[in-house]
């Protein structure tokens, strides 16, 4: 998605090299997608539709605050 939209940023982090990030974002599996600094999280490889729904949920919950 980051390649398709200038509004999406993506970073890959090696969990074993950054234990402080693992603790901060409660990483429980790999891959883990953290949306908007924890507003949403997806663990594991999931279908695109599921990921998009989780992003939408995170955006909705963030804008409601």
PDB file with one MODEL, atoms N, CA, C and O in Angstrom:
MODEL        1
ATOM      1  N   UNK A   1       0.808  -1.185   0.000  1.00  0.00           N
ATOM      2  CA  UNK A   1       0.000   0.000   0.000  1.00  0.00           C
ATOM      3  C   UNK A   1       0.855   1.255   0.000  1.00  0.00           C
ATOM      4  O   UNK A   1       0.488   2.254  -0.618  1.00  0.00           O
ATOM      5  N   UNK A   2       1.984   1.216   0.680  1.00  0.00           N
ATOM      6  CA  UNK A   2       2.841   2.397   0.744  1.00  0.00           C
ATOM      7  C   UNK A   2       3.352   2.779  -0.641  1.00  0.00           C
ATOM      8  O   UNK A   2       3.630   3.949  -0.902  1.00  0.00           O
ATOM      9  N   UNK A   3       3.474   1.805  -1.519  1.00  0.00           N
ATOM     10  CA  UNK A   3       3.907   2.115  -2.881  1.00  0.00           C
ATOM     11  C   UNK A   3       2.807   2.791  -3.680  1.00  0.00           C
ATOM     12  O   UNK A   3       3.093   3.536  -4.618  1.00  0.00           O
ATOM     13  N   UNK A   4       1.561   2.545  -3.323  1.00  0.00           N
ATOM     14  CA  UNK A   4       0.414   3.047  -4.075  1.00  0.00           C
ATOM     15  C   UNK A   4      -0.082   4.407  -3.604  1.00  0.00           C
ATOM     16  O   UNK A   4      -0.735   5.118  -4.368  1.00  0.00           O
ATOM     17  N   UNK A   5       0.208   4.780  -2.379  1.00  0.00           N
ATOM     18  CA  UNK A   5      -0.360   6.005  -1.830  1.00  0.00           C
ATOM     19  C   UNK A   5       0.694   6.815  -1.075  1.00  0.00           C
ATOM     20  O   UNK A   5       1.449   6.263  -0.275  1.00  0.00           O
ATOM     21  N   UNK A   6       0.743   8.112  -1.329  1.00  0.00           N
ATOM     22  CA  UNK A   6       1.672   8.951  -0.569  1.00  0.00           C
ATOM     23  C   UNK A   6       1.227   9.149   0.880  1.00  0.00           C
ATOM     24  O   UNK A   6       1.982   9.703   1.680  1.00  0.00           O
ATOM     25  N   UNK A   7       0.025   8.712   1.231  1.00  0.00           N
ATOM     26  CA  UNK A   7      -0.506   8.852   2.586  1.00  0.00           C
ATOM     27  C   UNK A   7      -0.142   7.677   3.484  1.00  0.00           C
ATOM     28  O   UNK A   7      -0.458   7.685   4.673  1.00  0.00           O
ATOM     29  N   UNK A   8       0.518   6.667   2.924  1.00  0.00           N
ATOM     30  CA  UNK A   8       0.875   5.465   3.676  1.00  0.00           C
ATOM     31  C   UNK A   8       2.385   5.357   3.756  1.00  0.00           C
ATOM     32  O   UNK A   8       3.083   5.464   2.748  1.00  0.00           O
ATOM     33  N   UNK A   9       2.881   5.145   4.962  1.00  0.00           N
ATOM     34  CA  UNK A   9       4.308   4.893   5.165  1.00  0.00           C
ATOM     35  C   UNK A   9       4.458   3.496   5.731  1.00  0.00           C
ATOM     36  O   UNK A   9       3.637   3.051   6.533  1.00  0.00           O
ATOM     37  N   UNK A  10       5.489   2.818   5.321  1.00  0.00           N
ATOM     38  CA  UNK A  10       5.738   1.471   5.821  1.00  0.00           C
ATOM     39  C   UNK A  10       7.205   1.335   6.194  1.00  0.00           C
ATOM     40  O   UNK A  10       8.087   1.864   5.517  1.00  0.00           O
ATOM     41  N   UNK A  11       7.448   0.624   7.275  1.00  0.00           N
ATOM     42  CA  UNK A  11       8.799   0.315   7.713  1.00  0.00           C
ATOM     43  C   UNK A  11       8.840  -1.132   8.159  1.00  0.00           C
ATOM     44  O   UNK A  11       7.895  -1.628   8.773  1.00  0.00           O
ATOM     45  N   UNK A  12       9.917  -1.798   7.856  1.00  0.00           N
ATOM     46  CA  UNK A  12      10.143  -3.157   8.338  1.00  0.00           C
ATOM     47  C   UNK A  12      11.196  -3.081   9.440  1.00  0.00           C
ATOM     48  O   UNK A  12      12.271  -2.512   9.251  1.00  0.00           O
ATOM     49  N   UNK A  13      10.874  -3.653  10.571  1.00  0.00           N
ATOM     50  CA  UNK A  13      11.764  -3.623  11.729  1.00  0.00           C
ATOM     51  C   UNK A  13      12.093  -5.055  12.121  1.00  0.00           C
ATOM     52  O   UNK A  13      11.197  -5.896  12.204  1.00  0.00           O
ATOM     53  N   UNK A  14      13.348  -5.337  12.358  1.00  0.00           N
ATOM     54  CA  UNK A  14      13.775  -6.656  12.817  1.00  0.00           C
ATOM     55  C   UNK A  14      13.526  -6.724  14.331  1.00  0.00           C
ATOM     56  O   UNK A  14      14.227  -6.079  15.111  1.00  0.00           O
ATOM     57  N   UNK A  15      12.534  -7.502  14.732  1.00  0.00           N
ATOM     58  CA  UNK A  15      12.103  -7.550  16.125  1.00  0.00           C
ATOM     59  C   UNK A  15      13.233  -7.940  17.077  1.00  0.00           C
ATOM     60  O   UNK A  15      13.314  -7.403  18.182  1.00  0.00           O
ATOM     61  N   UNK A  16      14.091  -8.847  16.678  1.00  0.00           N
ATOM     62  CA  UNK A  16      15.173  -9.294  17.559  1.00  0.00           C
ATOM     63  C   UNK A  16      16.204  -8.186  17.796  1.00  0.00           C
ATOM     64  O   UNK A  16      16.909  -8.205  18.806  1.00  0.00           O
ATOM     65  N   UNK A  17      16.295  -7.243  16.894  1.00  0.00           N
ATOM     66  CA  UNK A  17      17.272  -6.160  17.032  1.00  0.00           C
ATOM     67  C   UNK A  17      16.718  -4.938  17.759  1.00  0.00           C
ATOM     68  O   UNK A  17      17.484  -4.073  18.184  1.00  0.00           O
ATOM     69  N   UNK A  18      15.394  -4.857  17.907  1.00  0.00           N
ATOM     70  CA  UNK A  18      14.780  -3.694  18.536  1.00  0.00           C
ATOM     71  C   UNK A  18      13.774  -4.117  19.609  1.00  0.00           C
ATOM     72  O   UNK A  18      12.572  -3.904  19.447  1.00  0.00           O
ATOM     73  N   UNK A  19      14.253  -4.710  20.692  1.00  0.00           N
ATOM     74  CA  UNK A  19      13.344  -5.207  21.734  1.00  0.00           C
ATOM     75  C   UNK A  19      12.493  -4.099  22.363  1.00  0.00           C
ATOM     76  O   UNK A  19      11.388  -4.367  22.835  1.00  0.00           O
ATOM     77  N   UNK A  20      12.991  -2.865  22.375  1.00  0.00           N
ATOM     78  CA  UNK A  20      12.194  -1.776  22.954  1.00  0.00           C
ATOM     79  C   UNK A  20      10.936  -1.520  22.123  1.00  0.00           C
ATOM     80  O   UNK A  20       9.887  -1.199  22.682  1.00  0.00           O
ATOM     81  N   UNK A  21      11.024  -1.657  20.805  1.00  0.00           N
ATOM     82  CA  UNK A  21       9.838  -1.507  19.956  1.00  0.00           C
ATOM     83  C   UNK A  21       8.887  -2.688  20.124  1.00  0.00           C
ATOM     84  O   UNK A  21       7.668  -2.522  20.077  1.00  0.00           O
ATOM     85  N   UNK A  22       9.442  -3.870  20.319  1.00  0.00           N
ATOM     86  CA  UNK A  22       8.615  -5.062  20.568  1.00  0.00           C
ATOM     87  C   UNK A  22       7.774  -4.846  21.814  1.00  0.00           C
ATOM     88  O   UNK A  22       6.582  -5.151  21.818  1.00  0.00           O
ATOM     89  N   UNK A  23       8.378  -4.327  22.860  1.00  0.00           N
ATOM     90  CA  UNK A  23       7.644  -4.062  24.101  1.00  0.00           C
ATOM     91  C   UNK A  23       6.632  -2.933  23.910  1.00  0.00           C
ATOM     92  O   UNK A  23       5.488  -3.051  24.349  1.00  0.00           O
ATOM     93  N   UNK A  24       7.037  -1.850  23.266  1.00  0.00           N
ATOM     94  CA  UNK A  24       6.152  -0.692  23.104  1.00  0.00           C
ATOM     95  C   UNK A  24       4.879  -1.047  22.342  1.00  0.00           C
ATOM     96  O   UNK A  24       3.790  -0.596  22.696  1.00  0.00           O
ATOM     97  N   UNK A  25       5.023  -1.866  21.284  1.00  0.00           N
ATOM     98  CA  UNK A  25       3.870  -2.195  20.442  1.00  0.00           C
ATOM     99  C   UNK A  25       3.327  -3.598  20.692  1.00  0.00           C
ATOM    100  O   UNK A  25       2.521  -4.106  19.911  1.00  0.00           O
ATOM    101  N   UNK A  26       3.776  -4.231  21.797  1.00  0.00           N
ATOM    102  CA  UNK A  26       3.275  -5.544  22.192  1.00  0.00           C
ATOM    103  C   UNK A  26       3.293  -6.537  21.035  1.00  0.00           C
ATOM    104  O   UNK A  26       2.288  -7.190  20.754  1.00  0.00           O
ATOM    105  N   UNK A  27       4.420  -6.644  20.378  1.00  0.00           N
ATOM    106  CA  UNK A  27       4.540  -7.562  19.254  1.00  0.00           C
ATOM    107  C   UNK A  27       4.411  -8.987  19.764  1.00  0.00           C
ATOM    108  O   UNK A  27       5.158  -9.423  20.640  1.00  0.00           O
ATOM    109  N   UNK A  28       3.441  -9.708  19.194  1.00  0.00           N
ATOM    110  CA  UNK A  28       3.187 -11.077  19.639  1.00  0.00           C
ATOM    111  C   UNK A  28       3.385 -12.083  18.521  1.00  0.00           C
ATOM    112  O   UNK A  28       3.299 -13.290  18.751  1.00  0.00           O
ATOM    113  N   UNK A  29       3.644 -11.610  17.333  1.00  0.00           N
ATOM    114  CA  UNK A  29       3.870 -12.489  16.200  1.00  0.00           C
ATOM    115  C   UNK A  29       4.442 -11.700  15.045  1.00  0.00           C
ATOM    116  O   UNK A  29       4.421 -10.470  15.028  1.00  0.00           O
ATOM    117  N   UNK A  30       4.947 -12.431  14.096  1.00  0.00           N
ATOM    118  CA  UNK A  30       5.557 -11.797  12.934  1.00  0.00           C
ATOM    119  C   UNK A  30       4.955 -12.416  11.699  1.00  0.00           C
ATOM    120  O   UNK A  30       4.913 -13.645  11.627  1.00  0.00           O
ATOM    121  N   UNK A  31       4.492 -11.676  10.733  1.00  0.00           N
ATOM    122  CA  UNK A  31       4.540 -10.216  10.698  1.00  0.00           C
ATOM    123  C   UNK A  31       3.462  -9.594  11.566  1.00  0.00           C
ATOM    124  O   UNK A  31       2.425 -10.203  11.826  1.00  0.00           O
ATOM    125  N   UNK A  32       3.720  -8.384  12.005  1.00  0.00           N
ATOM    126  CA  UNK A  32       2.719  -7.595  12.721  1.00  0.00           C
ATOM    127  C   UNK A  32       2.632  -6.239  12.047  1.00  0.00           C
ATOM    128  O   UNK A  32       3.649  -5.590  11.804  1.00  0.00           O
ATOM    129  N   UNK A  33       1.428  -5.820  11.748  1.00  0.00           N
ATOM    130  CA  UNK A  33       1.189  -4.505  11.177  1.00  0.00           C
ATOM    131  C   UNK A  33       0.589  -3.631  12.258  1.00  0.00           C
ATOM    132  O   UNK A  33      -0.487  -3.931  12.776  1.00  0.00           O
ATOM    133  N   UNK A  34       1.272  -2.557  12.600  1.00  0.00           N
ATOM    134  CA  UNK A  34       0.780  -1.612  13.590  1.00  0.00           C
ATOM    135  C   UNK A  34       0.306  -0.381  12.842  1.00  0.00           C
ATOM    136  O   UNK A  34       1.052   0.205  12.057  1.00  0.00           O
ATOM    137  N   UNK A  35      -0.928   0.008  13.085  1.00  0.00           N
ATOM    138  CA  UNK A  35      -1.565   1.091  12.348  1.00  0.00           C
ATOM    139  C   UNK A  35      -1.644   2.326  13.232  1.00  0.00           C
ATOM    140  O   UNK A  35      -2.154   2.269  14.351  1.00  0.00           O
ATOM    141  N   UNK A  36      -1.140   3.435  12.726  1.00  0.00           N
ATOM    142  CA  UNK A  36      -1.189   4.726  13.438  1.00  0.00           C
ATOM    143  C   UNK A  36      -0.717   4.614  14.884  1.00  0.00           C
ATOM    144  O   UNK A  36      -1.432   4.984  15.815  1.00  0.00           O
ATOM    145  N   UNK A  37       0.494   4.099  15.054  1.00  0.00           N
ATOM    146  CA  UNK A  37       1.144   4.031  16.357  1.00  0.00           C
ATOM    147  C   UNK A  37       0.335   3.283  17.400  1.00  0.00           C
ATOM    148  O   UNK A  37       0.383   3.615  18.584  1.00  0.00           O
ATOM    149  N   UNK A  38      -0.416   2.263  16.962  1.00  0.00           N
ATOM    150  CA  UNK A  38      -1.143   1.413  17.898  1.00  0.00           C
ATOM    151  C   UNK A  38      -2.653   1.577  17.877  1.00  0.00           C
ATOM    152  O   UNK A  38      -3.347   0.903  18.638  1.00  0.00           O
ATOM    153  N   UNK A  39      -3.187   2.455  17.027  1.00  0.00           N
ATOM    154  CA  UNK A  39      -4.646   2.596  16.924  1.00  0.00           C
ATOM    155  C   UNK A  39      -5.275   1.312  16.406  1.00  0.00           C
ATOM    156  O   UNK A  39      -6.451   1.046  16.655  1.00  0.00           O
ATOM    157  N   UNK A  40      -4.497   0.521  15.692  1.00  0.00           N
ATOM    158  CA  UNK A  40      -4.934  -0.776  15.193  1.00  0.00           C
ATOM    159  C   UNK A  40      -3.739  -1.682  15.017  1.00  0.00           C
ATOM    160  O   UNK A  40      -2.619  -1.212  14.822  1.00  0.00           O
ATOM    161  N   UNK A  41      -3.971  -2.976  15.085  1.00  0.00           N
ATOM    162  CA  UNK A  41      -2.895  -3.958  14.941  1.00  0.00           C
ATOM    163  C   UNK A  41      -3.427  -5.189  14.241  1.00  0.00           C
ATOM    164  O   UNK A  41      -4.538  -5.646  14.511  1.00  0.00           O
ATOM    165  N   UNK A  42      -2.619  -5.718  13.339  1.00  0.00           N
ATOM    166  CA  UNK A  42      -2.934  -6.975  12.666  1.00  0.00           C
ATOM    167  C   UNK A  42      -1.719  -7.880  12.819  1.00  0.00           C
ATOM    168  O   UNK A  42      -0.607  -7.497  12.454  1.00  0.00           O
ATOM    169  N   UNK A  43      -1.925  -9.074  13.354  1.00  0.00           N
ATOM    170  CA  UNK A  43      -0.834 -10.029  13.524  1.00  0.00           C
ATOM    171  C   UNK A  43      -1.004 -11.143  12.507  1.00  0.00           C
ATOM    172  O   UNK A  43      -2.078 -11.727  12.368  1.00  0.00           O
ATOM    173  N   UNK A  44       0.076 -11.421  11.805  1.00  0.00           N
ATOM    174  CA  UNK A  44       0.076 -12.495  10.818  1.00  0.00           C
ATOM    175  C   UNK A  44      -0.189 -11.976   9.418  1.00  0.00           C
ATOM    176  O   UNK A  44      -0.522 -10.809   9.210  1.00  0.00           O
ATOM    177  N   UNK A  45      -0.030 -12.872   8.476  1.00  0.00           N
ATOM    178  CA  UNK A  45      -0.329 -12.559   7.082  1.00  0.00           C
ATOM    179  C   UNK A  45      -1.832 -12.708   6.892  1.00  0.00           C
ATOM    180  O   UNK A  45      -2.381 -13.786   7.118  1.00  0.00           O
ATOM    181  N   UNK A  46      -2.491 -11.651   6.486  1.00  0.00           N
ATOM    182  CA  UNK A  46      -3.949 -11.650   6.351  1.00  0.00           C
ATOM    183  C   UNK A  46      -4.334 -11.222   4.941  1.00  0.00           C
ATOM    184  O   UNK A  46      -3.546 -10.577   4.250  1.00  0.00           O
ATOM    185  N   UNK A  47      -5.543 -11.579   4.513  1.00  0.00           N
ATOM    186  CA  UNK A  47      -6.003 -11.124   3.203  1.00  0.00           C
ATOM    187  C   UNK A  47      -6.095  -9.593   3.146  1.00  0.00           C
ATOM    188  O   UNK A  47      -6.309  -8.932   4.163  1.00  0.00           O
ATOM    189  N   UNK A  48      -5.932  -9.056   1.954  1.00  0.00           N
ATOM    190  CA  UNK A  48      -5.933  -7.613   1.761  1.00  0.00           C
ATOM    191  C   UNK A  48      -7.207  -6.960   2.304  1.00  0.00           C
ATOM    192  O   UNK A  48      -7.138  -5.906   2.936  1.00  0.00           O
ATOM    193  N   UNK A  49      -8.356  -7.569   2.066  1.00  0.00           N
ATOM    194  CA  UNK A  49      -9.619  -7.010   2.542  1.00  0.00           C
ATOM    195  C   UNK A  49      -9.669  -6.871   4.048  1.00  0.00           C
ATOM    196  O   UNK A  49     -10.193  -5.886   4.568  1.00  0.00           O
ATOM    197  N   UNK A  50      -9.124  -7.857   4.755  1.00  0.00           N
ATOM    198  CA  UNK A  50      -9.087  -7.807   6.218  1.00  0.00           C
ATOM    199  C   UNK A  50      -8.199  -6.656   6.686  1.00  0.00           C
ATOM    200  O   UNK A  50      -8.566  -5.906   7.591  1.00  0.00           O
ATOM    201  N   UNK A  51      -7.030  -6.522   6.062  1.00  0.00           N
ATOM    202  CA  UNK A  51      -6.109  -5.447   6.421  1.00  0.00           C
ATOM    203  C   UNK A  51      -6.751  -4.087   6.173  1.00  0.00           C
ATOM    204  O   UNK A  51      -6.652  -3.190   7.011  1.00  0.00           O
ATOM    205  N   UNK A  52      -7.402  -3.932   5.039  1.00  0.00           N
ATOM    206  CA  UNK A  52      -8.070  -2.671   4.734  1.00  0.00           C
ATOM    207  C   UNK A  52      -9.161  -2.348   5.748  1.00  0.00           C
ATOM    208  O   UNK A  52      -9.314  -1.194   6.147  1.00  0.00           O
ATOM    209  N   UNK A  53      -9.920  -3.357   6.169  1.00  0.00           N
ATOM    210  CA  UNK A  53     -10.965  -3.147   7.171  1.00  0.00           C
ATOM    211  C   UNK A  53     -10.358  -2.702   8.501  1.00  0.00           C
ATOM    212  O   UNK A  53     -10.912  -1.828   9.169  1.00  0.00           O
ATOM    213  N   UNK A  54      -9.244  -3.283   8.886  1.00  0.00           N
ATOM    214  CA  UNK A  54      -8.592  -2.899  10.140  1.00  0.00           C
ATOM    215  C   UNK A  54      -8.042  -1.473  10.060  1.00  0.00           C
ATOM    216  O   UNK A  54      -8.097  -0.729  11.039  1.00  0.00           O
ATOM    217  N   UNK A  55      -7.519  -1.099   8.907  1.00  0.00           N
ATOM    218  CA  UNK A  55      -7.044   0.279   8.726  1.00  0.00           C
ATOM    219  C   UNK A  55      -8.225   1.239   8.846  1.00  0.00           C
ATOM    220  O   UNK A  55      -8.129   2.263   9.523  1.00  0.00           O
ATOM    221  N   UNK A  56      -9.328   0.913   8.195  1.00  0.00           N
ATOM    222  CA  UNK A  56     -10.522   1.758   8.274  1.00  0.00           C
ATOM    223  C   UNK A  56     -11.010   1.879   9.711  1.00  0.00           C
ATOM    224  O   UNK A  56     -11.364   2.972  10.152  1.00  0.00           O
ATOM    225  N   UNK A  57     -11.034   0.780  10.441  1.00  0.00           N
ATOM    226  CA  UNK A  57     -11.453   0.809  11.851  1.00  0.00           C
ATOM    227  C   UNK A  57     -10.528   1.706  12.680  1.00  0.00           C
ATOM    228  O   UNK A  57     -10.991   2.467  13.530  1.00  0.00           O
ATOM    229  N   UNK A  58      -9.220   1.608  12.427  1.00  0.00           N
ATOM    230  CA  UNK A  58      -8.264   2.427  13.169  1.00  0.00           C
ATOM    231  C   UNK A  58      -8.454   3.908  12.851  1.00  0.00           C
ATOM    232  O   UNK A  58      -8.363   4.757  13.738  1.00  0.00           O
ATOM    233  N   UNK A  59      -8.719   4.211  11.585  1.00  0.00           N
ATOM    234  CA  UNK A  59      -8.934   5.613  11.200  1.00  0.00           C
ATOM    235  C   UNK A  59     -10.226   6.144  11.803  1.00  0.00           C
ATOM    236  O   UNK A  59     -10.283   7.296  12.234  1.00  0.00           O
ATOM    237  N   UNK A  60     -11.259   5.318  11.838  1.00  0.00           N
ATOM    238  CA  UNK A  60     -12.538   5.723  12.400  1.00  0.00           C
ATOM    239  C   UNK A  60     -12.415   5.973  13.899  1.00  0.00           C
ATOM    240  O   UNK A  60     -12.938   6.962  14.413  1.00  0.00           O
ATOM    241  N   UNK A  61     -11.728   5.084  14.593  1.00  0.00           N
ATOM    242  CA  UNK A  61     -11.583   5.237  16.046  1.00  0.00           C
ATOM    243  C   UNK A  61     -10.689   6.423  16.371  1.00  0.00           C
ATOM    244  O   UNK A  61     -10.910   7.094  17.378  1.00  0.00           O
ATOM    245  N   UNK A  62      -9.683   6.700  15.543  1.00  0.00           N
ATOM    246  CA  UNK A  62      -8.781   7.836  15.779  1.00  0.00           C
ATOM    247  C   UNK A  62      -9.510   9.155  15.548  1.00  0.00           C
ATOM    248  O   UNK A  62      -9.330  10.107  16.309  1.00  0.00           O
ATOM    249  N   UNK A  63     -10.327   9.216  14.510  1.00  0.00           N
ATOM    250  CA  UNK A  63     -11.036  10.467  14.204  1.00  0.00           C
ATOM    251  C   UNK A  63     -12.170  10.745  15.185  1.00  0.00           C
ATOM    252  O   UNK A  63     -12.614  11.886  15.312  1.00  0.00           O
ATOM    253  N   UNK A  64     -12.638   9.716  15.876  1.00  0.00           N
ATOM    254  CA  UNK A  64     -13.720   9.891  16.843  1.00  0.00           C
ATOM    255  C   UNK A  64     -13.220  10.481  18.158  1.00  0.00           C
ATOM    256  O   UNK A  64     -14.016  10.954  18.969  1.00  0.00           O
ATOM    257  N   UNK A  65     -11.912  10.456  18.371  1.00  0.00           N
ATOM    258  CA  UNK A  65     -11.354  10.943  19.649  1.00  0.00           C
ATOM    259  C   UNK A  65     -11.280  12.437  19.702  1.00  0.00           C
ATOM    260  O   UNK A  65     -10.836  12.998  20.704  1.00  0.00           O
TER     261      UNK A  65
ENDMDL
END
